[in-house]
Amino acid sequence: MSCIITGIKELDQIKARYQQEMGGYDHQILLCAGAGCVSCDCYKVRDAVEEKLRDAGLEEKVRMLETGCIGTCALGPVLLLLPERIFYVKVTPENVGEILQSHLVEGAVLEKYTYRDTDGTYIPKIDQIPFFKEQYRIALRNCGVIEYASLESYIANGGYYAACKALTSMTDKEVVEEVKASGLRGRGGGGFPTGIKWEAGWKAPKGQKYFVCNADEGDPGAFMDRSVIEGDPHSLIEGMILGGYAIGATEGYIYIRAEYPIAIERLEEAIRQAKEHGLLGKGIFGSSFDFDLEIRIGAGAFVCGEETALIASIEGQRGEPRQKPPFPFERGLFDAPTIINNVETIANVPAIIGEGAAKFASVGTEKAKGTKVFALAGDIVNSGIIEVAIGTPMRKIIYDIGGGMIGGKAFKSVQVGGPSGGCITADSLDVPMDYDTLTALGAMMGSGGVIAMDENTCMVDTARFFMDFIQDESCGKCVACRVGTKRMLEYLERFTRGEGKESDIEELLALGEVIKDTAMCGLGQTAPNPILSTIRYFREEYEAHIREQRCPAGVCKELTVFAIDAEKCVGCTLCKKSCSVGAIFGERKVPHTIDPALCIGCGACRNTCKFGAIHPVRKERKEEGGLI
């Protein structure tokens, strides 16, 4: 029968038992089982590890644990061997035996399978790897460290102590004041002070209230909240308990998109464990506070990240926003006062209550305290999930943590804040990244998506990509968003075909401002941001598409063909083999040529060339106006 946890005594007992059990092993092997590693067959590696341990008779001496995302998604599957803290990357079932034999039996680190830095140097110890060394983790404190499926592991690492402290020795008002003192701001995009939002919920009339978690993470390239849930689901549950207690809510909902099946499965199991141990339900920790949780699965509509649309979806209605006021803290879910925060925001709260607001507030900037989780994607060497102090310059994120651009290419821009955000150029890489600074640059913190782009990126096409996403995700309720985003997308599509007019840029800017001012919800109000931002910093690219019918980056296929620099070409034939239409001619060890009449501008040859010999050129037009 499961132990019902009623106070600090039971938490201490569980912690001691787990630590004693783990202390009985000579080694622990942490297997990353985040979604990224799952997609590259980490479970086959797990099975291989278990088999090798059985064969070697090491099952009593070595314990393998499945953790959530460690962070280095581009290097999976990965293993972290303790206590030496050696980090093995790109592990396969075939090389597991070699790694374990060397490390566990012979006592030697097998460097060739450890992390390799951009300069070619092997760095076996995880704490010395720049990707990890430059981070400061609060929301991700347990991800990649604990067993995601073990309540005992969470408790052994300090879990549920904050909830116990709050429910047994703090008033609801004191919890609200502690969150206010921490300076925590919402990590879902707007950056509204969390303590002030909670205070509004606390002040709402007594009676039925709801505390809701927004886990409907829909930005392209964003996977911060998913990583927290997959790797540390109990931190979200504990944060929900604290939020419910602070505002006086007895029921909570976690709204999560159906595209996150692994996160949903792990969260359901964590909720089951919490209920089994009395951490959800009646009289939590022997107090008079009752709180229960329910998961609601959304269909994956981007607009349901907006509070009122999310509420409508939970209620079983069409996921559309409504006019405010009334705000959700006044009349929200089922017409009751409701407070909504995203996963990352809530995951910070146990650390704030457990360790004190002052410690949290000691990190970050004057106006933005704490840390921010970012998902690194795009043309960057170390794609994955990171957490850094707010105010960290983007240069440190891109180069020190991210390892710079793939292939040593030049940095061009980084899109921050997803479809609702904007781009940052090389001129602003050293500016401290916080809410106000990013807004001044025409971007926004957003939920934390960071998409790095190299010199071969077309900013017009990038804006078109985000606008295509936004237009498709518009719920259509208001004309500004439904029609406005459609018209903006049409402008961009004309540009990429070389059919734009001189007046189009000014018309596009004017249209963007109108949409910002008149759209009903945040999706529509921020929809023009990628366009306004790229025009602000890369207007010359727009003008090249319009005036010269030329894509400087060679991305827009209808405007581009490729040519080969004979002085750089060594005749390796790789480009010729990659061309699907047979447009490349030449013999081995002889400079090749590309027939512009056959080239379709796909760029496969340029991506294959190792010598930088292939470059885009303008596709010539016939007098009749057709393209050749």
C-alpha positions as CSV (number, residue, x, y, z in Angstrom):
1,M,0.0,0.0,0.0
2,S,1.3,3.4,-0.9
3,C,2.4,5.8,1.8
4,I,0.2,8.8,2.3
5,I,2.4,11.9,2.6
6,T,1.1,14.1,5.4
7,G,4.1,16.2,6.2
8,I,7.9,16.7,6.2
9,K,8.5,13.4,8.1
10,E,7.2,11.3,5.2
11,L,9.1,13.4,2.7
12,D,12.4,12.9,4.6
13,Q,11.8,9.2,4.9
14,I,11.2,8.8,1.2
15,K,14.2,11.0,0.4
16,A,16.5,9.0,2.7
17,R,15.3,5.6,1.3
18,Y,15.9,6.7,-2.3
19,Q,19.3,8.1,-1.6
20,Q,20.3,5.0,0.3
21,E,19.2,2.8,-2.6
22,M,21.1,4.9,-5.2
23,G,24.1,4.9,-2.9
24,G,24.3,1.1,-3.2
25,Y,25.4,1.3,-6.8
26,D,28.9,1.8,-8.0
27,H,27.7,3.6,-11.1
28,Q,24.5,5.2,-12.4
29,I,23.8,5.5,-16.1
30,L,21.4,8.3,-17.1
31,L,19.7,7.7,-20.4
32,C,18.1,10.8,-22.0
33,A,14.5,9.9,-22.9
34,G,13.3,13.3,-24.1
35,A,11.3,13.4,-27.3
36,G,14.4,14.2,-29.4
37,C,16.3,11.1,-28.2
38,V,13.2,9.0,-28.4
39,S,12.9,9.9,-32.1
40,C,16.4,8.6,-32.7
41,D,15.9,5.2,-31.0
42,C,17.1,5.8,-27.4
43,Y,15.0,2.9,-26.3
44,K,17.1,0.5,-28.4
45,V,20.1,1.9,-26.6
46,R,18.4,1.3,-23.3
47,D,17.7,-2.3,-24.2
48,A,21.3,-2.8,-25.3
49,V,22.6,-1.3,-22.1
50,E,20.4,-3.6,-20.0
51,E,21.5,-6.6,-22.1
52,K,25.2,-5.8,-21.7
53,L,24.8,-5.2,-17.9
54,R,23.2,-8.7,-17.6
55,D,25.8,-10.4,-19.7
56,A,28.6,-8.8,-17.6
57,G,26.9,-9.5,-14.3
58,L,26.8,-5.9,-13.4
59,E,23.1,-5.5,-12.6
60,E,23.7,-5.2,-8.8
61,K,26.5,-2.7,-9.3
62,V,25.2,-0.4,-12.0
63,R,21.7,1.2,-12.2
64,M,20.3,2.7,-15.4
65,L,17.8,5.6,-15.0
66,E,15.6,7.1,-17.7
67,T,15.6,10.9,-17.5
68,G,14.0,13.7,-19.5
69,C,15.7,15.9,-22.0
70,I,19.4,16.6,-21.0
71,G,19.4,19.4,-23.6
72,T,21.7,18.4,-26.5
73,C,19.0,17.3,-28.9
74,A,21.3,17.3,-31.9
75,L,23.6,14.7,-30.3
76,G,21.2,12.0,-29.1
77,P,20.9,9.4,-28.0
78,V,23.2,10.4,-25.0
79,L,24.3,8.7,-21.8
80,L,25.6,10.4,-18.7
81,L,27.7,8.1,-16.5
82,L,27.9,8.8,-12.8
83,P,29.7,9.5,-10.5
84,E,32.4,10.5,-13.0
85,R,29.9,12.6,-15.0
86,I,31.2,11.5,-18.4
87,F,28.9,12.4,-21.3
88,Y,28.7,10.0,-24.2
89,V,26.9,11.3,-27.3
90,K,25.4,9.7,-30.5
91,V,25.3,6.4,-28.7
92,T,24.1,3.4,-30.7
93,P,23.2,-0.2,-29.8
94,E,26.3,-1.2,-31.6
95,N,28.8,0.9,-29.6
96,V,27.2,0.5,-26.2
97,G,29.1,-2.6,-25.4
98,E,32.4,-0.9,-26.2
99,I,31.6,2.1,-24.1
100,L,30.5,0.0,-21.0
101,Q,33.4,-2.4,-21.3
102,S,35.9,0.5,-21.3
103,H,34.2,2.7,-18.7
104,L,32.8,0.2,-16.2
105,V,35.2,-2.8,-16.5
106,E,38.5,-1.2,-17.6
107,G,38.0,2.1,-15.9
108,A,38.9,4.1,-19.0
109,V,36.9,6.9,-20.6
110,L,36.3,6.1,-24.3
111,E,36.9,9.7,-25.6
112,K,35.9,9.0,-29.2
113,Y,32.3,8.7,-28.2
114,T,32.2,11.8,-25.9
115,Y,31.3,15.4,-26.7
116,R,33.5,17.0,-29.3
117,D,33.8,20.8,-29.3
118,T,33.8,22.9,-32.5
119,D,37.6,23.0,-32.5
120,G,37.8,19.2,-32.5
121,T,38.7,18.9,-28.9
122,Y,37.0,16.1,-26.9
123,I,35.4,17.2,-23.6
124,P,34.3,14.1,-21.7
125,K,33.0,15.7,-18.5
126,I,29.6,17.3,-18.9
127,D,30.3,20.2,-16.5
128,Q,33.2,21.3,-18.7
129,I,31.2,21.4,-21.9
130,P,30.4,25.0,-22.9
131,F,26.8,24.1,-23.7
132,F,26.2,23.2,-20.1
133,K,28.8,25.3,-18.3
134,E,27.2,28.6,-19.5
135,Q,23.7,27.7,-18.3
136,Y,21.8,28.6,-15.1
137,R,19.0,26.2,-14.4
138,I,15.9,26.8,-12.3
139,A,12.9,25.6,-14.4
140,L,15.0,22.9,-15.9
141,R,16.7,22.0,-12.6
142,N,15.6,18.4,-12.6
143,C,15.5,17.7,-16.4
144,G,18.1,15.2,-17.3
145,V,18.9,14.7,-13.6
146,I,16.1,12.7,-12.1
147,E,13.9,9.7,-13.2
148,Y,10.9,11.4,-14.7
149,A,8.7,8.4,-13.8
150,S,9.7,8.3,-10.1
151,L,8.0,10.3,-7.4
152,E,10.7,9.2,-5.0
153,S,13.4,10.6,-7.3
154,Y,11.6,13.9,-7.4
155,I,11.3,14.0,-3.6
156,A,14.9,13.0,-3.2
157,N,15.9,16.1,-5.2
158,G,13.8,18.4,-3.0
159,G,10.4,17.9,-4.6
160,Y,7.2,18.7,-2.8
161,Y,9.0,20.3,0.1
162,A,7.9,23.8,-1.1
163,A,4.3,22.7,-1.2
164,C,4.6,21.2,2.3
165,K,6.2,24.5,3.5
166,A,3.4,26.6,2.0
167,L,0.5,24.5,3.1
168,T,1.7,24.0,6.7
169,S,3.5,27.2,7.6
170,M,2.4,30.0,5.1
171,T,-0.9,31.7,4.4
172,D,-2.2,32.0,0.9
173,K,-1.4,35.8,1.0
174,E,2.2,35.0,2.0
175,V,2.7,32.7,-1.0
176,V,1.4,35.5,-3.3
177,E,3.7,38.0,-1.7
178,E,6.7,35.7,-2.0
179,V,6.0,35.3,-5.7
180,K,5.6,39.1,-6.1
181,A,8.9,39.6,-4.3
182,S,10.7,37.2,-6.6
183,G,10.0,39.4,-9.6
184,L,8.9,36.4,-11.7
185,R,7.2,37.4,-15.0
186,G,5.1,35.2,-17.2
187,R,7.3,33.1,-19.5
188,G,4.6,32.5,-22.0
189,G,5.1,35.6,-24.1
190,G,3.7,38.8,-22.5
191,G,6.0,38.9,-19.5
192,F,3.2,40.1,-17.1
193,P,4.3,40.0,-13.4
194,T,3.1,36.6,-12.1
195,G,2.7,37.8,-8.5
196,I,0.4,40.6,-9.5
197,K,-1.7,38.2,-11.6
198,W,-1.9,35.8,-8.6
199,E,-2.9,38.7,-6.4
200,A,-5.8,39.5,-8.7
201,G,-6.9,35.9,-8.3
202,W,-6.5,36.0,-4.6
203,K,-8.6,39.2,-4.3
204,A,-11.4,37.7,-6.5
205,P,-14.5,36.9,-4.5
206,K,-14.4,33.7,-2.5
207,G,-16.0,30.7,-4.1
208,Q,-15.2,28.5,-7.0
209,K,-11.9,29.5,-8.7
210,Y,-9.7,27.7,-11.2
211,F,-5.9,27.6,-11.7
212,V,-5.0,26.7,-15.3
213,C,-1.7,25.7,-16.9
214,N,-1.3,26.7,-20.6
215,A,0.8,23.8,-22.1
216,D,-0.5,24.5,-25.6
217,E,3.0,25.3,-27.0
218,G,2.6,25.9,-30.7
219,D,5.4,28.1,-32.0
220,P,7.5,26.5,-34.8
221,G,10.8,25.4,-33.3
222,A,9.6,25.7,-29.7
223,F,9.7,22.8,-27.2
224,M,10.5,24.3,-23.9
225,D,7.3,23.4,-22.0
226,R,7.2,20.0,-23.5
227,S,10.7,19.3,-22.2
228,V,9.7,20.4,-18.7
229,I,6.7,18.1,-18.7
230,E,8.5,15.1,-20.1
231,G,11.5,15.4,-17.8
232,D,10.0,16.8,-14.6
233,P,6.2,16.4,-14.5
234,H,6.0,16.6,-10.7
235,S,7.5,20.1,-10.7
236,L,4.5,21.3,-12.7
237,I,2.1,19.5,-10.4
238,E,3.7,21.0,-7.3
239,G,3.6,24.4,-9.0
240,M,-0.1,23.9,-9.7
241,I,-0.7,23.0,-6.0
242,L,1.1,26.2,-4.9
243,G,-0.8,28.3,-7.4
244,G,-4.2,26.8,-6.5
245,Y,-3.4,27.4,-2.8
246,A,-2.3,31.0,-3.4
247,I,-5.5,32.1,-5.2
248,G,-7.9,29.9,-3.4
249,A,-8.7,27.4,-6.2
250,T,-9.6,23.8,-5.5
251,E,-9.5,22.7,-9.1
252,G,-6.8,22.9,-11.8
253,Y,-6.6,22.2,-15.4
254,I,-3.6,21.5,-17.6
255,Y,-4.4,22.3,-21.2
256,I,-1.9,20.4,-23.5
257,R,-1.9,19.8,-27.2
258,A,-2.5,16.3,-28.6
259,E,0.9,16.5,-30.5
260,Y,2.6,15.9,-27.2
261,P,1.8,12.2,-26.5
262,I,4.9,11.5,-24.5
263,A,4.4,14.5,-22.3
264,I,0.7,13.6,-21.8
265,E,1.6,10.0,-20.9
266,R,4.2,11.0,-18.3
267,L,2.0,13.8,-16.9
268,E,-0.9,11.3,-16.4
269,E,1.3,8.9,-14.6
270,A,2.7,11.7,-12.4
271,I,-0.8,12.8,-11.5
272,R,-1.7,9.2,-10.6
273,Q,1.3,8.9,-8.3
274,A,0.5,12.2,-6.6
275,K,-3.1,11.2,-5.9
276,E,-1.9,7.8,-4.7
277,H,0.3,9.5,-2.1
278,G,-2.2,12.1,-1.0
279,L,-0.5,15.0,-2.8
280,L,-3.6,15.8,-4.8
281,G,-7.2,15.5,-3.4
282,K,-8.5,16.2,0.0
283,G,-6.5,17.7,2.9
284,I,-3.1,17.9,1.2
285,F,-0.3,17.6,3.8
286,G,-2.9,17.4,6.6
287,S,-4.1,20.9,5.9
288,S,-7.6,22.1,5.1
289,F,-6.7,22.7,1.4
290,D,-8.2,20.5,-1.2
291,F,-6.9,20.5,-4.8
292,D,-7.3,18.3,-7.8
293,L,-6.0,18.3,-11.3
294,E,-7.4,17.4,-14.7
295,I,-5.7,17.2,-18.1
296,R,-7.5,18.6,-21.1
297,I,-6.1,17.8,-24.5
298,G,-6.4,20.4,-27.3
299,A,-6.4,19.8,-31.0
300,G,-3.3,21.9,-31.6
301,A,-4.7,25.3,-32.6
302,F,-2.1,28.0,-32.2
303,V,-4.8,30.5,-31.2
304,C,-5.6,28.4,-28.1
305,G,-2.4,29.7,-26.6
306,E,-4.5,32.9,-26.0
307,E,-6.2,32.8,-22.6
308,T,-9.8,33.3,-23.6
309,A,-9.5,30.9,-26.6
310,L,-7.9,28.3,-24.3
311,I,-10.8,28.7,-21.8
312,A,-13.4,28.3,-24.5
313,S,-11.6,25.1,-25.7
314,I,-11.6,23.6,-22.1
315,E,-15.3,24.3,-21.9
316,G,-15.9,22.3,-25.1
317,Q,-16.5,25.3,-27.3
318,R,-14.8,26.4,-30.5
319,G,-11.3,27.7,-29.6
320,E,-11.8,31.4,-30.3
321,P,-10.8,34.5,-28.3
322,R,-13.3,37.0,-26.9
323,Q,-13.1,40.6,-26.1
324,K,-11.6,41.7,-22.8
325,P,-12.7,42.9,-20.3
326,P,-13.9,40.9,-18.4
327,F,-10.5,39.4,-17.9
328,P,-10.1,35.8,-16.8
329,F,-9.3,36.7,-13.2
330,E,-12.7,38.3,-13.1
331,R,-14.7,35.8,-15.2
332,G,-12.9,33.0,-16.8
333,L,-13.4,29.2,-16.9
334,F,-17.1,28.3,-16.4
335,D,-17.6,32.0,-15.6
336,A,-15.5,31.7,-12.4
337,P,-12.3,33.7,-11.5
338,T,-9.4,32.0,-13.3
339,I,-5.6,32.4,-13.3
340,I,-3.6,31.1,-16.3
341,N,0.2,30.6,-16.5
342,N,2.3,28.6,-18.8
343,V,4.4,25.5,-17.8
344,E,7.7,27.3,-17.4
345,T,6.3,30.0,-15.2
346,I,4.7,27.4,-12.9
347,A,7.8,25.3,-12.8
348,N,9.7,28.2,-11.3
349,V,7.4,28.6,-8.3
350,P,8.5,25.6,-6.2
351,A,12.0,26.9,-6.4
352,I,10.9,30.4,-5.3
353,I,8.8,29.1,-2.4
354,G,11.4,26.5,-1.4
355,E,14.5,28.6,-1.6
356,G,13.1,32.1,-1.1
357,A,12.3,34.9,-3.4
358,A,15.6,36.7,-2.8
359,K,17.6,33.9,-4.3
360,F,15.5,33.9,-7.5
361,A,15.6,37.7,-7.7
362,S,19.4,37.6,-7.5
363,V,19.5,36.3,-11.0
364,G,18.5,38.3,-14.1
365,T,18.2,42.0,-14.6
366,E,16.6,44.8,-12.6
367,K,13.3,44.6,-14.4
368,A,13.3,40.9,-15.3
369,K,14.3,38.4,-12.6
370,G,15.3,34.8,-12.9
371,T,16.1,32.7,-16.0
372,K,14.6,31.9,-19.3
373,V,14.4,28.6,-21.1
374,F,15.1,28.8,-24.9
375,A,14.8,26.2,-27.6
376,L,17.7,26.6,-30.0
377,A,16.9,25.6,-33.6
378,G,17.8,26.5,-37.2
379,D,21.4,26.7,-38.6
380,I,23.1,26.3,-35.3
381,V,25.6,23.6,-34.2
382,N,24.1,22.7,-30.8
383,S,20.4,22.7,-31.3
384,G,18.5,21.8,-28.1
385,I,17.0,23.2,-24.9
386,I,18.9,25.6,-22.7
387,E,18.2,27.9,-19.7
388,V,20.2,31.1,-19.0
389,A,19.9,34.1,-16.8
390,I,17.6,36.8,-18.3
391,G,19.9,39.5,-19.7
392,T,22.4,37.0,-21.2
393,P,23.6,38.5,-24.5
394,M,22.4,36.6,-27.6
395,R,26.1,36.3,-28.7
396,K,26.8,34.0,-25.7
397,I,23.6,32.0,-26.6
398,I,24.5,31.6,-30.2
399,Y,28.3,31.1,-30.0
400,D,29.3,30.0,-26.5
401,I,26.3,27.7,-25.9
402,G,25.1,27.0,-29.4
403,G,28.5,26.5,-30.9
404,G,27.9,29.0,-33.7
405,M,26.7,28.4,-37.3
406,I,26.8,25.0,-38.9
407,G,29.8,24.7,-41.2
408,G,31.3,27.9,-40.0
409,K,29.0,30.0,-42.1
410,A,28.4,33.7,-41.3
411,F,25.6,34.6,-38.9
412,K,22.8,36.6,-40.5
413,S,19.9,36.8,-38.0
414,V,18.0,35.1,-35.3
415,Q,14.2,35.0,-34.9
416,V,13.2,35.3,-31.3
417,G,9.7,34.8,-30.0
418,G,8.4,32.6,-32.8
419,P,5.8,33.8,-35.3
420,S,4.8,36.6,-33.0
421,G,8.4,37.8,-32.6
422,G,11.0,39.5,-34.7
423,C,14.6,39.1,-35.9
424,I,17.8,40.3,-34.3
425,T,20.8,41.1,-36.4
426,A,24.6,40.9,-35.8
427,D,24.6,44.5,-34.6
428,S,22.5,43.6,-31.6
429,L,24.1,40.3,-30.6
430,D,25.8,41.9,-27.5
431,V,22.7,43.6,-26.2
432,P,21.4,42.0,-23.0
433,M,18.3,39.9,-23.8
434,D,15.3,40.8,-21.6
435,Y,11.7,41.7,-22.3
436,D,12.1,45.5,-22.7
437,T,15.3,45.2,-24.8
438,L,13.8,42.7,-27.2
439,T,10.7,44.9,-27.6
440,A,12.8,47.9,-28.5
441,L,14.6,45.8,-31.2
442,G,11.2,44.9,-32.7
443,A,11.2,41.4,-31.4
444,M,9.8,39.8,-28.2
445,M,10.8,37.2,-25.6
446,G,7.7,35.1,-26.5
447,S,7.7,31.6,-25.1
448,G,11.4,31.3,-26.0
449,G,11.9,29.9,-29.5
450,V,15.2,30.9,-31.0
451,I,15.8,30.1,-34.7
452,A,19.3,31.0,-35.9
453,M,19.8,31.8,-39.5
454,D,23.0,31.8,-41.5
455,E,24.1,33.8,-44.6
456,N,22.1,31.6,-47.0
457,T,18.8,32.6,-45.5
458,C,16.3,34.7,-47.4
459,M,14.6,37.1,-45.0
460,V,11.7,37.7,-47.4
461,D,11.1,33.9,-47.6
462,T,11.5,33.7,-43.8
463,A,8.8,36.3,-43.3
464,R,6.6,34.4,-45.8
465,F,7.1,31.2,-43.8
466,F,5.9,32.7,-40.6
467,M,3.0,34.6,-42.2
468,D,1.9,31.4,-43.9
469,F,1.8,29.7,-40.4
470,I,0.0,32.6,-38.8
471,Q,-2.6,32.9,-41.6
472,D,-3.3,29.2,-41.4
473,E,-3.7,29.3,-37.6
474,S,-5.9,32.4,-37.6
475,C,-9.3,31.4,-36.1
476,G,-11.0,33.9,-38.5
477,K,-13.2,35.5,-35.8
478,C,-12.0,39.1,-36.6
479,V,-11.6,40.7,-40.0
480,A,-8.2,42.2,-39.2
481,C,-6.6,38.9,-38.6
482,R,-8.6,36.7,-41.0
483,V,-8.3,39.0,-44.0
484,G,-5.3,41.1,-43.0
485,T,-2.9,38.1,-42.6
486,K,-4.2,36.7,-45.9
487,R,-3.3,39.9,-47.8
488,M,0.1,40.2,-46.1
489,L,0.9,36.6,-47.2
490,E,-0.2,37.5,-50.8
491,Y,2.3,40.4,-50.9
492,L,5.1,38.2,-49.7
493,E,4.3,35.4,-52.2
494,R,4.4,38.0,-55.0
495,F,7.8,39.2,-53.8
496,T,9.2,35.6,-53.8
497,R,8.0,35.3,-57.4
498,G,9.5,38.6,-58.5
499,E,6.1,40.1,-59.1
500,G,6.2,42.9,-56.5
501,K,5.8,46.6,-57.2
502,E,7.7,49.6,-55.8
503,S,4.8,50.7,-53.7
504,D,4.2,47.3,-52.1
505,I,6.7,47.7,-49.2
506,E,5.0,50.9,-47.9
507,E,1.5,49.3,-48.4
508,L,2.7,46.3,-46.4
509,L,4.0,48.4,-43.6
510,A,0.7,50.3,-43.4
511,L,-1.3,47.2,-43.4
512,G,0.8,45.7,-40.7
513,E,0.2,48.7,-38.4
514,V,-3.6,48.5,-39.0
515,I,-3.6,44.8,-38.1
516,K,-1.6,45.5,-34.9
517,D,-4.1,48.2,-33.8
518,T,-7.4,46.4,-34.7
519,A,-7.0,42.6,-34.3
520,M,-8.9,41.2,-31.4
521,C,-6.3,39.0,-29.7
522,G,-2.5,38.6,-29.3
523,L,-2.2,36.3,-32.3
524,G,-3.5,39.0,-34.7
525,Q,-1.9,41.9,-32.9
526,T,1.6,40.4,-33.2
527,A,1.1,38.8,-36.6
528,P,2.8,41.6,-38.5
529,N,6.0,41.4,-36.3
530,P,8.1,39.1,-38.6
531,I,7.3,41.3,-41.6
532,L,7.9,44.6,-39.9
533,S,11.1,43.3,-38.3
534,T,12.6,41.9,-41.5
535,I,11.7,45.1,-43.4
536,R,13.3,47.2,-40.7
537,Y,16.6,45.3,-40.8
538,F,16.7,43.8,-44.3
539,R,14.8,46.2,-46.5
540,E,17.4,45.9,-49.2
541,E,16.5,42.2,-49.7
542,Y,12.8,43.2,-50.3
543,E,14.0,45.8,-52.8
544,A,16.2,43.3,-54.6
545,H,13.2,41.0,-55.0
546,I,11.0,43.8,-56.3
547,R,13.4,45.9,-58.4
548,E,15.8,43.3,-59.7
549,Q,13.6,40.1,-59.5
550,R,16.6,38.6,-57.6
551,C,16.9,36.7,-54.3
552,P,20.3,37.6,-52.9
553,A,20.3,34.4,-50.7
554,G,19.4,32.2,-53.6
555,V,16.4,30.7,-51.8
556,C,13.4,31.8,-53.9
557,K,13.4,29.2,-56.6
558,E,11.4,31.2,-59.2
559,L,14.1,33.9,-59.1
560,T,17.2,31.9,-58.8
561,V,19.6,29.6,-60.6
562,F,23.1,28.6,-59.5
563,A,26.5,28.9,-61.0
564,I,29.9,27.4,-60.3
565,D,33.1,29.3,-59.6
566,A,35.6,27.5,-61.8
567,E,38.5,28.7,-59.6
568,K,37.1,27.1,-56.5
569,C,35.6,23.9,-58.1
570,V,37.9,20.8,-57.7
571,G,35.7,18.5,-59.7
572,C,34.7,16.3,-56.9
573,T,31.4,15.5,-58.6
574,L,29.3,15.7,-55.4
575,C,27.2,18.5,-56.7
576,K,26.6,16.6,-60.0
577,K,25.4,13.6,-58.0
578,S,23.0,15.7,-55.9
579,C,21.3,17.4,-58.9
580,S,18.0,15.7,-59.4
581,V,17.4,17.3,-62.9
582,G,20.8,16.7,-64.5
583,A,21.7,20.4,-64.8
584,I,25.4,20.0,-63.8
585,F,28.0,18.8,-66.3
586,G,31.7,18.0,-66.0
587,E,34.3,15.3,-65.5
588,R,36.0,14.3,-62.3
589,K,38.8,16.6,-61.2
590,V,37.7,19.2,-63.9
591,P,35.6,22.3,-62.9
592,H,31.9,21.7,-63.5
593,T,29.2,23.9,-65.0
594,I,25.5,24.4,-64.4
595,D,23.1,24.9,-67.3
596,P,20.8,27.8,-66.2
597,A,18.1,26.5,-68.6
598,L,17.9,23.3,-66.7
599,C,18.6,24.5,-63.1
600,I,15.4,24.7,-60.9
601,G,17.1,26.6,-58.1
602,C,16.6,24.0,-55.4
603,G,20.0,24.6,-53.9
604,A,20.9,21.0,-53.3
605,C,24.2,21.5,-55.1
606,R,25.2,24.4,-52.9
607,N,24.3,22.5,-49.8
608,T,26.5,19.6,-51.0
609,C,29.6,21.6,-52.1
610,K,32.3,21.6,-49.5
611,F,34.4,24.2,-51.2
612,G,32.0,27.2,-51.4
613,A,32.2,27.0,-55.2
614,I,28.5,27.3,-55.9
615,H,26.6,30.6,-55.6
616,P,23.2,31.9,-56.7
617,V,22.6,34.1,-59.7
618,R,19.6,35.9,-61.0
619,K,17.3,33.9,-63.2
620,E,17.0,35.8,-66.5
621,R,13.6,36.7,-67.9
622,K,12.4,36.5,-71.5
623,E,11.2,39.6,-73.1
624,E,7.6,38.2,-73.0
625,G,8.0,38.2,-69.2
626,G,8.4,34.4,-68.8
627,L,11.2,32.9,-66.8
628,I,13.9,30.8,-68.4
